[in-house]
């Protein structure tokens, strides 16, 4: 499964701050199936949605 990255947030947010989760929740409220994943290579949280597969 491939995914489209909507936004990326650094993992070093202040304690009690969850900007990636808040952004994903807002996208879900708007009807997008957004989820948060961790990119270990860049130490960032990514908000992603499933990529639309091109029909052949």
Secondary structure as UniProt FT lines:
FT   STRAND          3..10
FT   TURN            15..16
FT   HELIX           19..29
FT   TURN            30..31
FT   STRAND          35..39
FT   TURN            40..43
FT   STRAND          44..50
//
